[in-house]
Every structure is written in structure tokens, then in C-alpha cells.
């Protein structure tokens, strides 16, 4: 484990602790009060399909409508993104709810004991300026339990603590009130609203930009 960056480093030059390979989390997944956060795997496709196919989820996430096979391929491609090194690289963590039966079955026909109820993303926004983007998606059936916040707080600890990011940001559909509230509960600031940035079936949509600096995260961590 790396030592946490100290206060003096907050104002110093950017120095992200990269490159990073997800093999670290294969051997030592993150653990929260109720979940295990481990690298997304192709074998998670059945659980992921259960939220990736829902209109309420697709409304706010720039995923097209996919059939089951296409969604499985999408999960496989995301699972293969395992290294943070250059701008644009992204990695994904499965939110595994302990004790919730998975929809995937082992060869015996019995369900696995733990279910993937969502996933978390870290994307390298700028290596030069030590900026990381975070994102999350949770099955609607498991929203309202604080799981998204539990996972996102762990994600920020990784971004600021392990990777020594200077700034972490999240971009979301401005209509997505639950994600906006989550950003605010995490201590992120609304920095801007980008008017009519994207076009979808409902017309032009605004994007809300939230962010946090490492010194702000440190104060919240106490």
C-alpha cells in the first residue's frame, strides 16, 4: 500500500501514481461494509445485463439499447480494460453485494452466493494534470440503500489516496437527480452545467460537471 499523499503534496506539482494494473485488485479486492469491489469480469455478464437492459438506466447513461449477446460482449470489452497509463484509459470495478444470490449459475445449476448489483469506473482524464474521472451505475432494485455512496466513497479513496489525484470529477446527465444528490453527499461541487451538450431520443440534454480537489477530500476524511 502507498502512503497517503500529505498536505504539502496537495499544492505541489501533479504526480499521479501510475501506471496501475487491475491485477492488484484481483489479489486484494476492496471491501466496504456490505460489498466487495473487484475487477469487472466477463463472467459477470448475466448480472450486468439485468441493469444494462433497463430503460431507467439507459436514460442517463450513454449506452445504446443492446440485446443480451451484445451486452455480454460489451461487458467482456470493459472487463479487458485493466490498465491506467495514458489519457482515456479506464478500469471498472464490480459492486458485489455479499449474500445476494447471483443470477449466474455454476455448473451444478446452483446460483453463486454474491451478485453484481452495479459497477464503478475510474478513467484517466489527464496524466499531466493529475485528473481522474469517476462514474457509477447501480441496478434500480438496489438503489436507495446507500450502496452507491458506499462504493463511490471507496472509489474516491482509491483516486485520491492510492493514485494521488489532484482533482476528481464526474460528468452526468443534468436530469439525473439521484446521481447529482450522490455527488453532493460525497462532497463534490457542481462546477458547471454544459448546456445542450449531448443529443438523444428526447432531444438536447445538459451535462452537470461535479468535482473535488484532494485537499477537500482530505478535510472530509478528517
ROPAKE-199689 format. One record per residue: x, z, y of N, C-alpha, C in turn; residue number from 1; chain; residue in one letter. Coordinates in Angstrom, 1 decimal. Each point is the difference from the previous one (the first is absolute). Layout:
BEGIN
((X,Z,Y),(X,Z,Y),(X,Z,Y),NUM,'A','A')
...
This chain:
BEGIN
((0.8,0.0,-1.2),(-0.8,0.0,1.2),(0.9,0.0,1.2),1,'A','X')
((-0.4,-0.8,1.0),(0.7,0.0,1.3),(-0.5,1.2,0.8),2,'A','X')
((0.9,0.5,0.9),(-0.4,1.1,0.9),(-0.9,-0.7,1.1),3,'A','X')
((-0.9,0.9,0.5),(-0.9,-0.6,1.0),(0.8,-0.2,1.3),4,'A','X')
((-0.3,-1.1,0.7),(0.7,-0.3,1.3),(-0.2,1.1,0.9),5,'A','X')
((1.0,0.4,0.8),(-0.1,1.1,0.9),(-0.5,-0.4,1.4),6,'A','X')
((-0.3,0.9,0.8),(-0.5,-0.3,1.3),(0.9,-0.9,0.9),7,'A','X')
((1.3,0.3,-0.2),(1.0,-0.8,0.8),(-0.1,-1.5,-0.4),8,'A','X')
((-0.3,-0.3,-1.2),(-0.1,-1.4,-0.5),(-1.3,-0.7,0.5),9,'A','X')
((-1.0,0.8,0.4),(-1.2,-0.6,0.5),(0.2,-0.9,1.2),10,'A','X')
((0.9,0.4,0.9),(0.3,-0.8,1.2),(1.2,-0.9,-0.1),11,'A','X')
((0.6,0.0,-1.2),(1.2,-0.8,-0.2),(-0.3,-1.4,-0.4),12,'A','X')
((1.0,-0.8,-0.3),(-0.2,-1.4,-0.4),(-0.8,-0.1,-1.4),13,'A','X')
((-0.7,-1.0,-0.2),(-0.8,-0.2,-1.2),(0.9,-0.1,-1.2),14,'A','X')
((-0.4,0.7,-1.1),(0.9,0.0,-1.2),(-0.9,0.2,-1.2),15,'A','X')
((-0.8,-1.0,-0.4),(-0.8,0.1,-1.2),(0.8,0.2,-1.2),16,'A','X')
((-0.4,0.8,-0.9),(0.7,0.2,-1.3),(-0.4,-1.0,-1.0),17,'A','X')
((0.4,-1.2,0.2),(-0.3,-1.1,-0.9),(1.3,-0.7,-0.4),18,'A','X')
((0.0,-0.8,-1.1),(-1.1,-0.4,-0.8),(-0.6,1.1,-0.9),19,'A','X')
((-1.2,-0.2,-0.5),(-0.7,0.9,-0.9),(-0.6,-0.7,-1.1),20,'A','X')
((0.1,0.5,-1.2),(-0.6,-0.6,-1.2),(-1.0,1.0,-0.6),21,'A','X')
((-1.1,-0.6,-0.4),(-1.1,0.9,-0.5),(0.3,0.6,-1.4),22,'A','X')
((1.1,-0.3,-0.6),(0.4,0.6,-1.2),(0.2,1.6,0.2),23,'A','X')
((0.3,0.4,1.2),(0.1,1.4,0.4),(-1.4,0.7,-0.4),24,'A','X')
((-1.1,-0.7,0.4),(-1.3,0.6,-0.2),(-0.5,-0.2,-1.4),25,'A','X')
((0.6,-0.9,-0.8),(-0.3,-0.1,-1.4),(0.4,1.2,-0.7),26,'A','X')
((1.2,0.5,0.3),(0.5,1.2,-0.7),(-0.5,1.3,0.6),27,'A','X')
((-0.3,-0.1,1.3),(-0.4,1.3,0.7),(-1.1,-0.3,1.0),28,'A','X')
((-1.3,-0.2,-0.5),(-1.1,-0.3,0.8),(-0.3,1.1,1.0),29,'A','X')
((-0.6,-0.3,1.1),(-0.5,1.0,0.9),(-1.2,0.7,-0.5),30,'A','X')
((-0.1,1.3,0.3),(-1.2,0.7,-0.5),(-0.6,0.8,1.2),31,'A','X')
((-1.3,-0.2,0.2),(-0.7,0.7,1.0),(-0.9,1.1,-0.8),32,'A','X')
((-0.8,0.7,0.7),(-0.8,1.0,-0.6),(-0.9,-0.5,-1.2),33,'A','X')
((-0.5,-1.2,0.2),(-0.9,-0.6,-1.0),(0.4,-1.3,-0.6),34,'A','X')
((1.0,-0.6,0.5),(0.4,-1.3,-0.4),(1.5,-0.2,-0.4),35,'A','X')
((0.2,-1.0,-0.8),(1.4,-0.5,-0.2),(0.1,-1.3,0.7),36,'A','X')
((1.0,-0.2,0.8),(0.2,-1.3,0.7),(1.2,-0.7,-0.6),37,'A','X')
((-0.2,-1.0,-0.7),(1.0,-0.7,-0.7),(-0.1,-1.5,0.3),38,'A','X')
((1.1,-0.8,-0.3),(-0.1,-1.4,0.2),(-1.2,-0.7,-0.6),39,'A','X')
((-0.7,-0.8,0.8),(-1.1,-0.8,-0.6),(0.6,-0.9,-1.1),40,'A','X')
((-0.8,-0.1,-1.1),(0.4,-0.8,-1.2),(-1.0,-1.0,-0.3),41,'A','X')
((0.4,-1.1,-0.6),(-0.9,-1.1,-0.4),(-1.1,0.6,-0.9),42,'A','X')
((0.3,1.0,-0.8),(-1.0,0.6,-0.9),(-1.1,0.7,0.7),43,'A','X')
((0.2,0.2,1.3),(-1.1,0.7,0.8),(-1.1,-0.9,0.4),44,'A','X')
((0.1,-1.3,-0.4),(-0.9,-1.0,0.5),(-1.5,0.3,-0.2),45,'A','X')
((-0.4,0.6,-1.1),(-1.4,0.4,-0.3),(-0.5,1.0,1.0),46,'A','X')
((0.8,1.0,0.3),(-0.4,1.0,1.0),(-0.1,-0.6,1.4),47,'A','X')
((1.1,-0.8,0.3),(0.0,-0.6,1.3),(-1.2,-0.9,0.3),48,'A','X')
((-0.3,-0.8,-1.1),(-1.1,-0.9,0.1),(-1.3,0.7,0.4),49,'A','X')
((-0.2,1.2,-0.4),(-1.2,0.7,0.3),(-0.2,0.3,1.5),50,'A','X')
((1.1,0.0,0.8),(-0.2,0.1,1.5),(0.3,-1.3,0.7),51,'A','X')
((0.9,-0.8,-0.6),(0.4,-1.3,0.6),(-1.2,-0.9,0.1),52,'A','X')
((-1.0,0.1,-0.9),(-1.1,-0.9,0.0),(-1.2,0.3,0.9),53,'A','X')
((0.1,1.2,0.6),(-1.2,0.5,0.7),(0.0,-0.5,1.4),54,'A','X')
((-1.2,-0.5,0.5),(-0.2,-0.5,1.3),(0.4,1.0,1.1),55,'A','X')
((-0.4,1.3,-0.3),(0.3,1.0,1.0),(1.5,0.2,0.2),56,'A','X')
((0.8,-0.3,-1.0),(1.5,0.1,0.1),(0.5,-1.3,0.7),57,'A','X')
((-0.4,-1.1,-0.5),(0.5,-1.3,0.5),(-0.4,-0.3,1.5),58,'A','X')
((-1.0,0.7,0.5),(-0.4,-0.1,1.4),(1.1,0.3,0.9),59,'A','X')
((0.8,1.0,-0.3),(1.0,0.5,0.9),(1.5,-0.3,-0.4),60,'A','X')
((0.1,-0.7,-1.2),(1.4,-0.3,-0.4),(0.1,-1.5,-0.2),61,'A','X')
((1.1,-0.6,0.5),(0.1,-1.4,-0.1),(0.3,-0.6,-1.3),62,'A','X')
((-0.9,0.4,-1.0),(0.1,-0.6,-1.3),(-1.2,-1.0,-0.2),63,'A','X')
((0.3,-1.1,-0.6),(-1.2,-0.9,-0.3),(-0.7,0.5,-1.2),64,'A','X')
((-1.2,-0.5,-0.2),(-0.8,0.3,-1.2),(0.7,-0.6,-1.2),65,'A','X')
((0.3,0.8,-1.0),(0.7,-0.5,-1.2),(-0.8,0.3,-1.2),66,'A','X')
((0.1,-0.9,-1.0),(-0.6,0.4,-1.3),(1.0,0.9,-0.7),67,'A','X')
((-0.4,0.5,-1.2),(0.7,1.1,-0.7),(1.5,-0.5,-0.3),68,'A','X')
((0.1,-1.2,-0.5),(1.3,-0.5,-0.4),(0.9,-0.2,1.3),69,'A','X')
((-0.6,-0.5,1.1),(0.8,-0.2,1.2),(0.4,1.4,0.6),70,'A','X')
((-0.9,1.0,-0.2),(0.4,1.3,0.5),(1.1,0.6,-0.8),71,'A','X')
((0.0,-0.2,-1.3),(1.0,0.5,-0.9),(1.4,-0.6,0.4),72,'A','X')
((0.0,-1.3,0.3),(1.2,-0.7,0.4),(0.5,0.6,1.4),73,'A','X')
((-1.0,0.3,0.9),(0.4,0.6,1.3),(0.6,1.4,-0.2),74,'A','X')
((-0.5,0.8,-0.9),(0.5,1.3,-0.3),(1.4,-0.2,-0.6),75,'A','X')
((0.2,-0.9,-0.9),(1.3,-0.3,-0.6),(1.0,-0.3,1.1),76,'A','X')
((-0.3,-0.9,0.9),(0.9,-0.4,1.0),(0.4,1.1,0.9),77,'A','X')
((-1.0,0.9,0.4),(0.3,1.1,0.8),(0.9,1.0,-0.8),78,'A','X')
((-0.3,0.2,-1.3),(0.8,0.9,-0.8),(1.5,-0.4,-0.1),79,'A','X')
((0.2,-1.3,0.1),(1.4,-0.6,0.0),(0.8,0.2,1.3),80,'A','X')
((-0.7,0.4,1.0),(0.7,0.2,1.3),(0.5,1.4,0.0),81,'A','X')
((1.3,0.2,-0.3),(0.5,1.3,-0.3),(1.3,0.4,0.8),82,'A','X')
((0.3,-0.8,1.1),(1.2,0.3,0.7),(-0.3,-0.2,1.5),83,'A','X')
((0.5,1.0,0.8),(0.0,-0.1,1.4),(1.4,-0.2,0.5),84,'A','X')
((0.2,-1.2,0.6),(1.3,-0.4,0.4),(0.0,-0.8,1.3),85,'A','X')
((-0.9,-1.0,0.1),(-0.1,-0.9,1.1),(-1.4,0.1,0.7),86,'A','X')
((0.0,-0.4,1.2),(-1.3,0.1,0.7),(-1.1,-0.8,-0.8),87,'A','X')
((-1.1,0.6,-0.1),(-1.1,-0.6,-0.7),(-0.1,0.5,-1.5),88,'A','X')
((1.0,0.6,-0.5),(-0.1,0.5,-1.4),(-1.0,1.2,0.0),89,'A','X')
((-0.7,0.1,-1.1),(-1.0,1.0,-0.2),(0.0,0.6,-1.4),90,'A','X')
((-0.4,1.2,-0.1),(-0.1,0.7,-1.3),(-1.4,0.7,-0.1),91,'A','X')
((-0.5,0.2,-1.2),(-1.3,0.6,-0.2),(0.0,1.1,-0.9),92,'A','X')
((-0.7,1.1,0.3),(-0.1,1.2,-0.9),(-1.5,0.1,-0.4),93,'A','X')
((-0.2,0.2,-1.3),(-1.3,0.2,-0.6),(-0.4,1.5,0.3),94,'A','X')
((-1.2,0.2,0.4),(-0.5,1.4,0.2),(-0.7,0.3,-1.3),95,'A','X')
((0.6,0.8,-0.9),(-0.5,0.3,-1.3),(-0.6,1.4,0.1),96,'A','X')
((-1.3,0.1,-0.2),(-0.8,1.2,0.0),(0.1,0.7,-1.3),97,'A','X')
((0.6,1.1,-0.1),(0.3,0.8,-1.2),(-1.4,0.4,-0.6),98,'A','X')
((-0.2,-0.2,-1.3),(-1.2,0.4,-0.7),(-1.2,-0.9,0.1),99,'A','X')
((0.1,-1.1,0.9),(-1.1,-0.9,0.1),(0.2,-1.1,-1.0),100,'A','X')
((-0.8,-0.3,-1.0),(0.2,-1.0,-1.0),(0.2,-1.4,0.6),101,'A','X')
((1.1,-0.7,-0.4),(0.2,-1.3,0.4),(-1.0,-1.0,-0.7),102,'A','X')
((-0.1,-1.1,0.7),(-0.9,-1.1,-0.6),(0.8,-0.8,-1.0),103,'A','X')
((1.3,0.2,0.0),(0.9,-0.7,-1.0),(0.1,0.8,-1.3),104,'A','X')
((-0.1,-0.7,-1.1),(0.1,0.6,-1.3),(1.2,-0.3,-0.7),105,'A','X')
((0.5,1.0,-0.8),(1.2,-0.3,-0.8),(-0.5,-0.7,-1.3),106,'A','X')
((1.0,-0.3,-0.9),(-0.3,-0.8,-1.2),(-1.1,0.7,-0.9),107,'A','X')
((-0.1,1.3,0.1),(-0.9,0.7,-0.9),(-1.4,-0.1,0.5),108,'A','X')
((-0.2,-0.6,1.2),(-1.4,-0.1,0.6),(-0.3,1.2,0.9),109,'A','X')
((0.9,1.0,0.1),(-0.3,1.2,0.8),(0.5,-0.3,1.5),110,'A','X')
((-0.7,0.5,0.9),(0.4,-0.1,1.4),(1.2,0.8,0.3),111,'A','X')
((0.8,-0.4,0.9),(1.2,0.8,0.5),(-0.5,1.1,0.8),112,'A','X')
((0.8,1.1,0.1),(-0.5,1.2,0.6),(-0.1,0.0,1.5),113,'A','X')
((0.8,-0.9,0.7),(0.1,0.0,1.4),(-0.4,-1.4,0.6),114,'A','X')
((-0.7,0.0,1.1),(-0.5,-1.2,0.6),(0.6,-0.3,1.3),115,'A','X')
((0.3,-1.3,0.2),(0.5,-0.5,1.3),(-1.3,-0.1,0.9),116,'A','X')
((-0.1,0.8,1.1),(-1.1,-0.1,0.9),(0.3,-0.6,1.3),117,'A','X')
((1.2,-0.5,0.2),(0.4,-0.6,1.2),(1.5,-0.3,0.0),118,'A','X')
((0.5,-0.6,1.1),(1.4,-0.2,0.0),(0.5,0.0,1.5),119,'A','X')
((1.3,0.3,0.1),(0.6,0.2,1.3),(1.1,-1.0,0.2),120,'A','X')
((0.3,-0.4,1.2),(1.0,-1.0,0.3),(1.0,0.5,1.0),121,'A','X')
((1.2,-0.4,-0.2),(1.0,0.1,1.1),(0.6,-1.4,0.2),122,'A','X')
((0.0,-0.5,1.2),(0.6,-1.3,0.3),(1.1,0.2,1.0),123,'A','X')
((1.1,-0.7,-0.1),(1.1,0.1,0.9),(-0.3,-0.9,1.2),124,'A','X')
((-0.3,0.6,1.1),(-0.4,-0.8,1.2),(1.2,-0.4,0.8),125,'A','X')
((1.0,0.9,0.2),(1.2,-0.4,0.7),(1.2,0.9,-0.5),126,'A','X')
((0.9,-0.6,-0.7),(1.2,0.7,-0.4),(0.8,0.4,1.2),127,'A','X')
((0.1,-1.0,1.0),(0.9,0.3,1.2),(-0.5,1.2,0.8),128,'A','X')
((-1.4,0.1,0.0),(-0.5,1.1,0.9),(-0.7,1.1,-0.8),129,'A','X')
((0.3,0.1,-1.3),(-0.4,1.1,-0.9),(-1.5,0.2,0.1),130,'A','X')
((-0.8,-1.1,-0.2),(-1.4,0.1,0.0),(-0.6,-0.4,-1.4),131,'A','X')
((-1.0,0.8,-0.4),(-0.7,-0.2,-1.3),(-1.5,-0.1,0.3),132,'A','X')
((-0.6,-0.8,-0.8),(-1.5,-0.1,0.1),(-0.5,0.7,-1.3),133,'A','X')
((-1.1,0.7,0.1),(-0.7,0.6,-1.1),(-1.4,-0.5,-0.1),134,'A','X')
((-0.6,0.1,-1.2),(-1.4,-0.4,-0.2),(-0.5,0.7,-1.3),135,'A','X')
((-1.3,-0.1,-0.1),(-0.6,0.7,-1.1),(-1.4,-0.6,-0.3),136,'A','X')
((-0.4,0.1,-1.3),(-1.4,-0.4,-0.4),(-0.4,0.9,-1.1),137,'A','X')
((-1.2,0.5,0.1),(-0.5,1.0,-1.0),(-1.4,-0.5,-0.4),138,'A','X')
((-0.3,0.1,-1.3),(-1.3,-0.3,-0.6),(-1.1,0.8,0.8),139,'A','X')
((-1.0,-0.7,0.4),(-1.1,0.8,0.8),(-0.5,1.2,-0.8),140,'A','X')
((-0.1,-0.1,-1.3),(-0.5,1.1,-0.8),(0.8,1.3,0.1),141,'A','X')
((1.3,-0.2,0.5),(0.9,1.1,0.1),(0.3,0.4,1.4),142,'A','X')
((-0.7,-0.6,1.0),(0.2,0.3,1.4),(-0.7,1.2,0.3),143,'A','X')
((0.3,0.7,1.1),(-0.7,1.2,0.4),(0.6,1.2,-0.6),144,'A','X')
((1.0,-0.1,-0.9),(0.6,1.2,-0.6),(1.3,0.4,0.5),145,'A','X')
((0.5,-0.7,1.0),(1.3,0.3,0.6),(1.2,-0.6,-0.8),146,'A','X')
((-0.3,-0.9,-0.9),(1.0,-0.6,-0.8),(0.9,-1.0,0.8),147,'A','X')
((-0.7,-0.7,0.9),(0.8,-1.0,0.8),(0.9,0.8,0.9),148,'A','X')
((-0.4,1.1,0.6),(0.8,0.8,0.9),(1.2,0.6,-0.9),149,'A','X')
((-0.3,0.5,-1.1),(1.0,0.6,-0.9),(1.1,-1.1,-0.3),150,'A','X')
((-0.4,-1.2,-0.3),(0.9,-1.0,-0.3),(0.8,-0.5,1.2),151,'A','X')
((-0.7,-0.2,1.1),(0.6,-0.5,1.2),(1.0,1.0,0.6),152,'A','X')
((-0.3,1.3,-0.1),(1.0,1.0,0.4),(1.3,-0.1,-0.8),153,'A','X')
((-0.2,-0.2,-1.3),(1.2,-0.1,-0.8),(0.8,-1.3,0.4),154,'A','X')
((-0.8,-1.0,0.3),(0.6,-1.3,0.4),(0.8,0.2,1.3),155,'A','X')
((-0.5,0.7,1.0),(0.7,0.2,1.2),(1.3,0.9,-0.2),156,'A','X')
((-0.1,1.0,-0.9),(1.2,0.8,-0.4),(1.1,-0.9,-0.6),157,'A','X')
((-0.4,-1.0,-0.8),(1.0,-0.9,-0.5),(0.6,-0.9,1.1),158,'A','X')
((-0.9,-0.5,0.9),(0.5,-0.9,1.0),(0.9,0.7,1.0),159,'A','X')
((-0.4,1.1,0.4),(0.9,0.8,1.0),(1.1,0.8,-0.6),160,'A','X')
((-0.3,0.6,-1.2),(0.9,0.9,-0.6),(1.1,-0.7,-0.8),161,'A','X')
((-0.5,-0.8,-1.0),(1.0,-0.7,-0.9),(0.6,-1.2,0.7),162,'A','X')
((-0.8,-0.8,0.7),(0.5,-1.2,0.6),(0.5,0.1,1.4),163,'A','X')
((-0.3,1.1,0.7),(0.5,0.3,1.3),(-0.6,-1.0,1.0),164,'A','X')
((-1.2,-0.4,-0.1),(-0.6,-0.9,0.9),(-0.1,0.6,1.4),165,'A','X')
((0.2,-0.8,1.0),(-0.2,0.5,1.4),(-1.5,-0.1,0.4),166,'A','X')
((-0.7,-1.0,-0.5),(-1.4,-0.2,0.4),(-0.7,-0.6,-1.2),167,'A','X')
((-1.2,0.6,-0.3),(-0.8,-0.5,-1.1),(-1.4,-0.4,0.6),168,'A','X')
((-0.5,-1.2,-0.4),(-1.2,-0.4,0.6),(-1.0,-0.6,-1.0),169,'A','X')
((-1.3,0.0,0.3),(-1.0,-0.5,-0.8),(-0.9,-1.0,0.8),170,'A','X')
((-0.3,-1.1,-0.5),(-0.9,-1.0,0.6),(-1.3,-0.1,-0.8),171,'A','X')
((-1.1,0.2,0.6),(-1.3,0.0,-0.7),(-1.1,-0.7,0.8),172,'A','X')
((-0.9,-0.5,-0.8),(-1.2,-0.6,0.6),(-0.6,1.0,0.9),173,'A','X')
((-0.3,-0.3,1.3),(-0.5,1.0,0.9),(-1.4,0.5,-0.4),174,'A','X')
((-0.7,-0.7,-0.9),(-1.3,0.5,-0.4),(0.1,1.0,-1.1),175,'A','X')
((1.2,0.2,-0.6),(0.2,0.9,-1.1),(0.2,1.5,0.5),176,'A','X')
((-1.2,0.6,0.3),(0.0,1.3,0.6),(0.6,1.1,-1.0),177,'A','X')
((-0.2,-0.1,-1.3),(0.7,1.0,-0.9),(1.5,0.0,0.1),178,'A','X')
((0.6,-1.2,0.0),(1.4,-0.1,0.1),(0.5,0.4,1.4),179,'A','X')
((-0.8,-0.3,1.0),(0.4,0.5,1.4),(0.0,1.5,0.0),180,'A','X')
((-1.0,0.6,-0.6),(0.0,1.5,0.0),(1.1,0.6,-0.8),181,'A','X')
((0.4,-0.7,-1.1),(1.1,0.4,-0.8),(1.3,0.0,0.9),182,'A','X')
((0.2,-1.1,0.7),(1.2,-0.1,0.8),(0.1,1.1,1.0),183,'A','X')
((-1.2,0.4,0.6),(0.0,1.1,1.0),(0.3,1.3,-0.7),184,'A','X')
((-0.6,0.2,-1.2),(0.3,1.3,-0.7),(1.5,0.1,-0.4),185,'A','X')
((0.6,-1.1,-0.2),(1.4,0.0,-0.4),(0.9,0.2,1.3),186,'A','X')
((-0.6,0.0,1.2),(0.8,0.2,1.2),(0.5,-1.3,0.6),187,'A','X')
((-0.5,-1.1,-0.5),(0.4,-1.3,0.6),(-0.8,-0.3,1.2),188,'A','X')
((0.7,-0.7,1.0),(-0.7,-0.3,1.3),(-0.5,-1.5,-0.1),189,'A','X')
((-1.2,-0.2,0.7),(-0.5,-1.3,0.2),(0.9,-0.6,1.2),190,'A','X')
((0.8,-1.0,-0.4),(0.9,-0.5,1.1),(-0.6,-1.3,0.6),191,'A','X')
((-0.8,-0.7,-0.7),(-0.6,-1.2,0.6),(-1.2,-0.5,-0.9),192,'A','X')
((-0.8,-0.8,0.7),(-1.0,-0.7,-0.8),(0.2,-1.5,0.3),193,'A','X')
((0.3,-0.8,-1.0),(0.3,-1.4,0.2),(-1.3,-0.8,-0.1),194,'A','X')
((-0.5,-0.5,1.0),(-1.3,-0.6,0.1),(0.0,-1.4,-0.8),195,'A','X')
((-1.0,-0.1,-0.8),(-0.3,-1.3,-0.7),(1.3,-0.5,-0.7),196,'A','X')
((0.7,0.8,-0.7),(1.3,-0.4,-0.6),(-0.2,-0.8,-1.3),197,'A','X')
((-1.1,0.3,-0.7),(-0.2,-0.7,-1.3),(-1.4,-0.5,-0.1),198,'A','X')
((-0.2,-1.1,-0.8),(-1.3,-0.6,-0.2),(-0.4,0.2,-1.4),199,'A','X')
((-1.3,0.4,-0.3),(-0.5,0.1,-1.3),(-1.4,-0.5,-0.1),200,'A','X')
((-0.7,0.2,-1.0),(-1.4,-0.5,-0.2),(-0.9,0.6,1.1),201,'A','X')
((0.3,1.1,0.6),(-0.8,0.6,1.0),(0.4,-0.4,1.4),202,'A','X')
((1.0,-0.9,0.1),(0.5,-0.4,1.3),(1.3,0.6,0.4),203,'A','X')
((0.4,0.0,1.3),(1.2,0.6,0.4),(0.0,1.5,0.0),204,'A','X')
((1.1,0.6,-0.5),(0.1,1.5,-0.2),(1.2,0.5,0.8),205,'A','X')
((-0.2,1.2,0.5),(1.1,0.7,0.7),(0.8,0.8,-1.0),206,'A','X')
((1.3,0.3,0.4),(0.9,0.8,-0.9),(0.4,1.2,0.8),207,'A','X')
((-0.1,1.2,-0.6),(0.4,1.2,0.6),(1.4,0.3,-0.5),208,'A','X')
((0.9,0.4,0.9),(1.4,0.3,-0.3),(0.3,1.5,0.2),209,'A','X')
((0.3,0.7,-1.1),(0.3,1.4,0.1),(1.5,0.2,-0.4),210,'A','X')
((0.6,1.0,0.6),(1.4,0.3,-0.3),(0.4,1.4,0.2),211,'A','X')
((1.1,0.4,-0.5),(0.6,1.3,0.1),(1.5,-0.1,0.0),212,'A','X')
((0.7,0.8,0.8),(1.4,0.1,0.1),(0.5,1.1,-0.9),213,'A','X')
((1.3,-0.1,-0.3),(0.5,1.1,-0.9),(0.0,1.4,0.6),214,'A','X')
((0.2,0.1,1.3),(-0.1,1.3,0.6),(-1.4,0.6,0.0),215,'A','X')
((-1.0,-0.9,0.0),(-1.4,0.4,0.0),(-0.3,0.5,-1.5),216,'A','X')
((0.5,-0.7,-0.9),(-0.2,0.4,-1.4),(0.7,1.3,-0.3),217,'A','X')
((1.2,0.2,0.6),(0.7,1.3,-0.2),(-0.8,1.2,0.5),218,'A','X')
((-0.6,-0.3,1.2),(-0.7,1.1,0.6),(-1.2,0.4,-0.8),219,'A','X')
((-0.7,-1.0,-0.6),(-1.2,0.2,-0.8),(0.4,0.7,-1.3),220,'A','X')
((1.2,-0.3,-0.5),(0.5,0.6,-1.3),(0.4,1.5,0.3),221,'A','X')
((0.2,0.3,1.3),(0.3,1.4,0.3),(1.3,0.5,-0.3),222,'A','X')
